[in-house]
Amino acid sequence: MAGGQERVLRQRIKSVQSTRKITKAMELIAASRIVRAQARIAANRPYRQGMERILRQVIGEDPTLAEKLLGTPETPHRVGILAIVGDRGLAGSYNSGVLRATERLIAEHRANGAEITLWTVGKKAPGYFRYRGIEVARSFPGVADRPEFVDARDIAAVVAAPFVADEVDIVQLVSTRFISAGTQRVTTAQMLPLPLPGEAEPEDVGIDAAVSSSGGATGYTEFEPDLETLLAELAPKATEAEIFAALLEGSASFYTAQQRAMAAATENADELVRTLTRVMNRARQDSITTEIMEIVGGAEALRQSKGA
């Protein structure tokens, strides 16, 4: 019986060791992709901040022209929400954090009597909301791992269209912001209309801190063509830049969360192998002790039978 237990334990140890190889490989792959994801975030930041700064300068030239594009509605009755999660799991609480935050935001708006239009990025989102009876107007799978600007452009076209057509009053973005390698935060940001300077933290909406604190860039700026044409051209591009930045930060946050989760899984596998090895050694020792006792008992019985 002890020998049978030993065989079972050997099989379990081999199974755990095989799993450990997978988790260790996924940990190393995620760690290598974090560096590239951070580099893409840094490369995109100047364009994102420059676009937002120019857009606010244009708005500052003629505030009445941009009444619809600037500010925060007090009581929005039609709300659009874009939630960005991953295409895969095995990343700790990365997906669940955004999904639960989105669900809470939807419940909050519905409690105030608002209608919700929900868009999602990532394969993990539609099933989650479908199970909870929440309709997803449009889903964008397969772009979360390695997002490209064309993906952000396609998403922005879908998200901005109802706002431009006056079908939604406000568009909000729920995603994971990459603060640093050790800090990622689930945030809710207002995309459309553009929030006024000072209404949100820079990390929530990507506003250049210098512009936000000073209320805008100083000096004289001449715009061509006319402000209305320029604003109509810049506003969609600013939305694209904001969505692309959120996709990049979401990708970096996903790989960071996955690296941590796989590192923890590898450590747990090592600990489980050590525990199972101790149990197996104890079972082997019990088996050897039993065999020795049987041999000694048999020898003693044979000696006694000869003496009789």
Secondary structure in CASP SS format (residue, H / E / C, confidence):
PFRMAT SS
TARGET T0000
AUTHOR 0000-0000-0000
METHOD secondary structure of the structure
MODEL  1
M C 1.00
A H 1.00
G H 1.00
G H 1.00
Q H 1.00
E H 1.00
R H 1.00
V H 1.00
L H 1.00
R H 1.00
Q H 1.00
R H 1.00
I H 1.00
K H 1.00
S H 1.00
V H 1.00
Q H 1.00
S H 1.00
T H 1.00
R H 1.00
K H 1.00
I H 1.00
T H 1.00
K H 1.00
A H 1.00
M H 1.00
E H 1.00
L H 1.00
I H 1.00
A H 1.00
A H 1.00
S H 1.00
R H 1.00
I H 1.00
V H 1.00
R H 1.00
A H 1.00
Q H 1.00
A H 1.00
R H 1.00
I H 1.00
A H 1.00
A H 1.00
N H 1.00
R H 1.00
P H 1.00
Y H 1.00
R H 1.00
Q H 1.00
G H 1.00
M H 1.00
E H 1.00
R H 1.00
I H 1.00
L H 1.00
R H 1.00
Q H 1.00
V H 1.00
I H 1.00
G H 1.00
E H 1.00
D C 1.00
P H 1.00
T H 1.00
L H 1.00
A H 1.00
E C 1.00
K C 1.00
L C 1.00
L E 1.00
G C 1.00
T C 1.00
P C 1.00
E C 1.00
T C 1.00
P C 1.00
H C 1.00
R E 1.00
V E 1.00
G E 1.00
I E 1.00
L E 1.00
A E 1.00
I E 1.00
V C 1.00
G C 1.00
D C 1.00
R C 1.00
G C 1.00
L C 1.00
A C 1.00
G C 1.00
S C 1.00
Y H 1.00
N H 1.00
S H 1.00
G H 1.00
V H 1.00
L H 1.00
R H 1.00
A H 1.00
T H 1.00
E H 1.00
R H 1.00
L H 1.00
I H 1.00
A H 1.00
E H 1.00
H H 1.00
R H 1.00
A H 1.00
N C 1.00
G C 1.00
A C 1.00
E E 1.00
I E 1.00
T E 1.00
L E 1.00
W E 1.00
T E 1.00
V E 1.00
G C 1.00
K C 1.00
K H 1.00
A H 1.00
P H 1.00
G H 1.00
Y H 1.00
F H 1.00
R H 1.00
Y H 1.00
R C 1.00
G C 1.00
I C 1.00
E C 1.00
V C 1.00
A C 1.00
R E 1.00
S E 1.00
F E 1.00
P C 1.00
G C 1.00
V C 1.00
A C 1.00
D C 1.00
R C 1.00
P C 1.00
E C 1.00
F H 1.00
V H 1.00
D H 1.00
A H 1.00
R H 1.00
D H 1.00
I H 1.00
A H 1.00
A H 1.00
V H 1.00
V H 1.00
A H 1.00
A H 1.00
P H 1.00
F H 1.00
V H 1.00
A C 1.00
D C 1.00
E C 1.00
V C 1.00
D C 1.00
I E 1.00
V E 1.00
Q E 1.00
L E 1.00
V E 1.00
S E 1.00
T E 1.00
R E 1.00
F E 1.00
I E 1.00
S E 1.00
A C 1.00
G C 1.00
T E 1.00
Q E 1.00
R E 1.00
V E 1.00
T E 1.00
T E 1.00
A E 1.00
Q E 1.00
M E 1.00
L E 1.00
P C 1.00
L E 1.00
P C 1.00
L C 1.00
P C 1.00
G C 1.00
E C 1.00
A C 1.00
E C 1.00
P H 1.00
E H 1.00
D H 1.00
V H 1.00
G C 1.00
I C 1.00
D C 1.00
A H 1.00
A H 1.00
V H 1.00
S H 1.00
S H 1.00
S H 1.00
G C 1.00
G C 1.00
A C 1.00
T C 1.00
G C 1.00
Y C 1.00
T C 1.00
E C 1.00
F C 1.00
E C 1.00
P C 1.00
D C 1.00
L H 1.00
E H 1.00
T H 1.00
L H 1.00
L H 1.00
A H 1.00
E H 1.00
L H 1.00
A H 1.00
P H 1.00
K H 1.00
A H 1.00
T H 1.00
E H 1.00
A H 1.00
E H 1.00
I H 1.00
F H 1.00
A H 1.00
A H 1.00
L H 1.00
L H 1.00
E H 1.00
G H 1.00
S H 1.00
A H 1.00
S H 1.00
F H 1.00
Y H 1.00
T H 1.00
A H 1.00
Q H 1.00
Q H 1.00
R H 1.00
A H 1.00
M H 1.00
A H 1.00
A H 1.00
A H 1.00
T H 1.00
E H 1.00
N H 1.00
A H 1.00
D H 1.00
E H 1.00
L H 1.00
V H 1.00
R H 1.00
T H 1.00
L H 1.00
T H 1.00
R H 1.00
V H 1.00
M H 1.00
N H 1.00
R H 1.00
A H 1.00
R H 1.00
Q H 1.00
D H 1.00
S H 1.00
I H 1.00
T H 1.00
T H 1.00
E H 1.00
I H 1.00
M H 1.00
E H 1.00
I H 1.00
V H 1.00
G H 1.00
G H 1.00
A H 1.00
E H 1.00
A H 1.00
L H 1.00
R H 1.00
Q H 1.00
S H 1.00
K H 1.00
G H 1.00
A C 1.00
END
